Amino acid sequence: MIKLALAGSVVIALGASVSAELTQGGVDRLTLTDGRVVEAPILKESAETVWLDLGFEVIAVPRADIAELVRAVQPTSAESISSGMLYSISDTPLPERAPRDLADELGEAIIKVSTPSGLGSGFIIHPDGFAITNAHVIQGETNIKATVFHQSEQEFKRSIIEDVEIIAVNDGVDLALIKLEHPDGEPFPIVYVEGGDALEVGEEVFAIGNPLGLERTLSTGTVSTTNRAFWGLAFVQTTAEINPGNSGGPLFNLKGEVVGCTNMGALFADGIGFAIPARYIRDFIQNHEAFAYDKDNPNAGIMYNDPPQRLEFAAPASLADD
């Protein structure tokens, strides 16, 4: 096998095998369909292309020409994570990756939320089992179950967690905070919440949820607008398919960060879905105590009274011209 060193962290190998030294450099490794192997940091990914940093130039490799992709271990230790009240954001910039690669990594933190009246989706934000879903998914219900998924090398496991606790509900932004108890007392896998407001029109996003009860369904699309107004709130509009059952699930960017919580789609229209922006999610979690669920009054909330009727419709005398 002939090895050509192109830069300090880049090696191209000609041949079908790769020596052990190639796996120790902490960089990503691509095996091409013709047997060649390229080791270099991945700068960016899309569904069709992977871009590699060769040190002196960037090359684009079509996914159709990649037989295997082995990633360097990304920093996931506690030192690299910045925690909010009950959620986490990444302290270090995350690389963009293809949805199909991120789905395997993020899938175990996506849950199905079931009630006697229907089902929706949710996502776990804290190792202790705190998760986000839509308020309308659990509205008026107290018997809530969550299905969690685990994919091992040998088998796929599905576990149902009974008696999910409602922690807080904000009907105004259609968000609810719930808590799951791990059957084995272990920490749950989590997803990161986007720490800023960097989402842009045209950006690629993807949703994972349980539309129509079809578990772990992934749909991809782009951001149509970041501030579609409904009911005094600004929603993210996306071309990713959002159907009944997706409600409460995450909308991800290509870094694997939650940029929205999907909550509705347009009736009789394709490619028009909506999500609650990450800034509303962060604010709700940080102030969840203000929306604490009252088990003795599950319909607690604010009811606005009708304004008093005007008795006279002429302009007030104080506004009349002298």
LINJOZI-V967793 format. One record per residue. N is the residue number from 1. SS is DSSP state (H for helix, E for strand, - for the rest). BURIAL is # if it has 9 or more other C-alpha atoms within 8 Angstrom, else .. Layout:
n=N ss=SS burial=BURIAL
n=N ss=SS burial=BURIAL
//
This chain:
n=1 ss=- burial=.
n=2 ss=E burial=.
n=3 ss=E burial=.
n=4 ss=E burial=.
n=5 ss=E burial=.
n=6 ss=E burial=#
n=7 ss=E burial=#
n=8 ss=- burial=.
n=9 ss=- burial=#
n=10 ss=E burial=#
n=11 ss=E burial=#
n=12 ss=E burial=#
n=13 ss=E burial=#
n=14 ss=E burial=#
n=15 ss=- burial=#
n=16 ss=- burial=.
n=17 ss=- burial=.
n=18 ss=- burial=.
n=19 ss=- burial=.
n=20 ss=H burial=.
n=21 ss=H burial=.
n=22 ss=H burial=#
n=23 ss=H burial=#
n=24 ss=H burial=.
n=25 ss=- burial=.
n=26 ss=- burial=.
n=27 ss=- burial=#
n=28 ss=- burial=#
n=29 ss=E burial=#
n=30 ss=E burial=#
n=31 ss=E burial=#
n=32 ss=E burial=#
n=33 ss=- burial=.
n=34 ss=- burial=.
n=35 ss=- burial=#
n=36 ss=- burial=#
n=37 ss=E burial=#
n=38 ss=E burial=#
n=39 ss=E burial=#
n=40 ss=- burial=#
n=41 ss=E burial=#
n=42 ss=E burial=#
n=43 ss=E burial=#
n=44 ss=E burial=#
n=45 ss=E burial=#
n=46 ss=- burial=#
n=47 ss=- burial=.
n=48 ss=- burial=.
n=49 ss=E burial=#
n=50 ss=E burial=#
n=51 ss=E burial=#
n=52 ss=E burial=#
n=53 ss=E burial=#
n=54 ss=- burial=#
n=55 ss=- burial=#
n=56 ss=- burial=.
n=57 ss=- burial=.
n=58 ss=E burial=#
n=59 ss=E burial=.
n=60 ss=E burial=.
n=61 ss=E burial=#
n=62 ss=E burial=#
n=63 ss=H burial=#
n=64 ss=H burial=.
n=65 ss=H burial=.
n=66 ss=E burial=#
n=67 ss=E burial=#
n=68 ss=E burial=.
n=69 ss=E burial=#
n=70 ss=E burial=.
n=71 ss=- burial=.
n=72 ss=- burial=.
n=73 ss=- burial=.
n=74 ss=- burial=.
n=75 ss=- burial=.
n=76 ss=- burial=.
n=77 ss=- burial=.
n=78 ss=H burial=.
n=79 ss=H burial=.
n=80 ss=H burial=#
n=81 ss=E burial=#
n=82 ss=E burial=#
n=83 ss=E burial=.
n=84 ss=- burial=.
n=85 ss=- burial=.
n=86 ss=- burial=#
n=87 ss=- burial=#
n=88 ss=E burial=#
n=89 ss=E burial=#
n=90 ss=E burial=#
n=91 ss=- burial=.
n=92 ss=- burial=.
n=93 ss=- burial=.
n=94 ss=- burial=.
n=95 ss=- burial=.
n=96 ss=- burial=#
n=97 ss=- burial=#
n=98 ss=- burial=#
n=99 ss=H burial=#
n=100 ss=H burial=.
n=101 ss=H burial=.
n=102 ss=H burial=#
n=103 ss=H burial=#
n=104 ss=H burial=.
n=105 ss=H burial=.
n=106 ss=H burial=#
n=107 ss=H burial=#
n=108 ss=H burial=#
n=109 ss=H burial=#
n=110 ss=E burial=#
n=111 ss=E burial=#
n=112 ss=E burial=#
n=113 ss=E burial=#
n=114 ss=E burial=#
n=115 ss=E burial=#
n=116 ss=- burial=.
n=117 ss=- burial=.
n=118 ss=E burial=.
n=119 ss=E burial=#
n=120 ss=E burial=#
n=121 ss=E burial=#
n=122 ss=E burial=#
n=123 ss=E burial=#
n=124 ss=E burial=#
n=125 ss=- burial=#
n=126 ss=- burial=#
n=127 ss=- burial=#
n=128 ss=- burial=#
n=129 ss=- burial=#
n=130 ss=E burial=#
n=131 ss=E burial=#
n=132 ss=E burial=#
n=133 ss=E burial=#
n=134 ss=- burial=#
n=135 ss=H burial=#
n=136 ss=H burial=.
n=137 ss=H burial=#
n=138 ss=H burial=#
n=139 ss=- burial=.
n=140 ss=- burial=.
n=141 ss=- burial=.
n=142 ss=- burial=.
n=143 ss=- burial=.
n=144 ss=E burial=#
n=145 ss=E burial=#
n=146 ss=E burial=#
n=147 ss=E burial=#
n=148 ss=E burial=#
n=149 ss=E burial=#
n=150 ss=E burial=#
n=151 ss=E burial=.
n=152 ss=- burial=.
n=153 ss=- burial=.
n=154 ss=- burial=.
n=155 ss=- burial=.
n=156 ss=E burial=.
n=157 ss=E burial=.
n=158 ss=E burial=.
n=159 ss=E burial=.
n=160 ss=E burial=.
n=161 ss=E burial=#
n=162 ss=- burial=.
n=163 ss=- burial=.
n=164 ss=- burial=#
n=165 ss=E burial=.
n=166 ss=E burial=#
n=167 ss=E burial=#
n=168 ss=E burial=#
n=169 ss=E burial=#
n=170 ss=E burial=#
n=171 ss=- burial=.
n=172 ss=- burial=.
n=173 ss=- burial=.
n=174 ss=- burial=#
n=175 ss=E burial=#
n=176 ss=E burial=#
n=177 ss=E burial=#
n=178 ss=E burial=#
n=179 ss=E burial=#
n=180 ss=- burial=#
n=181 ss=- burial=#
n=182 ss=- burial=#
n=183 ss=- burial=.
n=184 ss=- burial=.
n=185 ss=- burial=.
n=186 ss=- burial=.
n=187 ss=- burial=.
n=188 ss=- burial=#
n=189 ss=- burial=#
n=190 ss=- burial=#
n=191 ss=- burial=#
n=192 ss=E burial=#
n=193 ss=E burial=#
n=194 ss=- burial=#
n=195 ss=- burial=.
n=196 ss=- burial=.
n=197 ss=- burial=.
n=198 ss=- burial=.
n=199 ss=- burial=.
n=200 ss=- burial=.
n=201 ss=- burial=#
n=202 ss=- burial=.
n=203 ss=- burial=#
n=204 ss=E burial=#
n=205 ss=E burial=#
n=206 ss=E burial=#
n=207 ss=E burial=#
n=208 ss=E burial=#
n=209 ss=E burial=#
n=210 ss=- burial=#
n=211 ss=H burial=#
n=212 ss=H burial=.
n=213 ss=H burial=.
n=214 ss=- burial=.
n=215 ss=- burial=.
n=216 ss=- burial=#
n=217 ss=E burial=#
n=218 ss=E burial=#
n=219 ss=E burial=#
n=220 ss=E burial=#
n=221 ss=E burial=#
n=222 ss=E burial=#
n=223 ss=E burial=#
n=224 ss=E burial=#
n=225 ss=E burial=#
n=226 ss=E burial=#
n=227 ss=E burial=.
n=228 ss=E burial=#
n=229 ss=E burial=.
n=230 ss=E burial=.
n=231 ss=- burial=.
n=232 ss=- burial=.
n=233 ss=E burial=.
n=234 ss=E burial=#
n=235 ss=E burial=#
n=236 ss=E burial=#
n=237 ss=E burial=#
n=238 ss=E burial=#
n=239 ss=- burial=#
n=240 ss=- burial=#
n=241 ss=- burial=#
n=242 ss=- burial=#
n=243 ss=- burial=#
n=244 ss=- burial=#
n=245 ss=- burial=#
n=246 ss=- burial=#
n=247 ss=- burial=#
n=248 ss=- burial=#
n=249 ss=- burial=#
n=250 ss=E burial=#
n=251 ss=E burial=#
n=252 ss=E burial=#
n=253 ss=E burial=#
n=254 ss=- burial=#
n=255 ss=- burial=#
n=256 ss=- burial=#
n=257 ss=E burial=#
n=258 ss=E burial=#
n=259 ss=E burial=#
n=260 ss=E burial=#
n=261 ss=E burial=#
n=262 ss=E burial=#
n=263 ss=E burial=#
n=264 ss=E burial=#
n=265 ss=E burial=#
n=266 ss=- burial=.
n=267 ss=- burial=.
n=268 ss=- burial=.
n=269 ss=- burial=.
n=270 ss=- burial=.
n=271 ss=- burial=.
n=272 ss=- burial=#
n=273 ss=E burial=#
n=274 ss=E burial=#
n=275 ss=E burial=#
n=276 ss=E burial=#
n=277 ss=E burial=#
n=278 ss=H burial=#
n=279 ss=H burial=.
n=280 ss=H burial=#
n=281 ss=H burial=#
n=282 ss=H burial=#
n=283 ss=H burial=.
n=284 ss=H burial=#
n=285 ss=H burial=#
n=286 ss=H burial=#
n=287 ss=- burial=.
n=288 ss=H burial=#
n=289 ss=H burial=.
n=290 ss=H burial=.
n=291 ss=H burial=#
n=292 ss=E burial=#
n=293 ss=- burial=#
n=294 ss=- burial=.
n=295 ss=- burial=.
n=296 ss=- burial=.
n=297 ss=- burial=.
n=298 ss=- burial=.
n=299 ss=- burial=.
n=300 ss=- burial=.
n=301 ss=- burial=.
n=302 ss=- burial=.
n=303 ss=- burial=.
n=304 ss=- burial=.
n=305 ss=- burial=.
n=306 ss=- burial=.
n=307 ss=- burial=.
n=308 ss=- burial=.
n=309 ss=- burial=.
n=310 ss=- burial=.
n=311 ss=- burial=.
n=312 ss=- burial=.
n=313 ss=- burial=.
n=314 ss=- burial=.
n=315 ss=- burial=.
n=316 ss=- burial=.
n=317 ss=H burial=.
n=318 ss=H burial=.
n=319 ss=H burial=.
n=320 ss=- burial=.
n=321 ss=- burial=.
n=322 ss=- burial=.
//
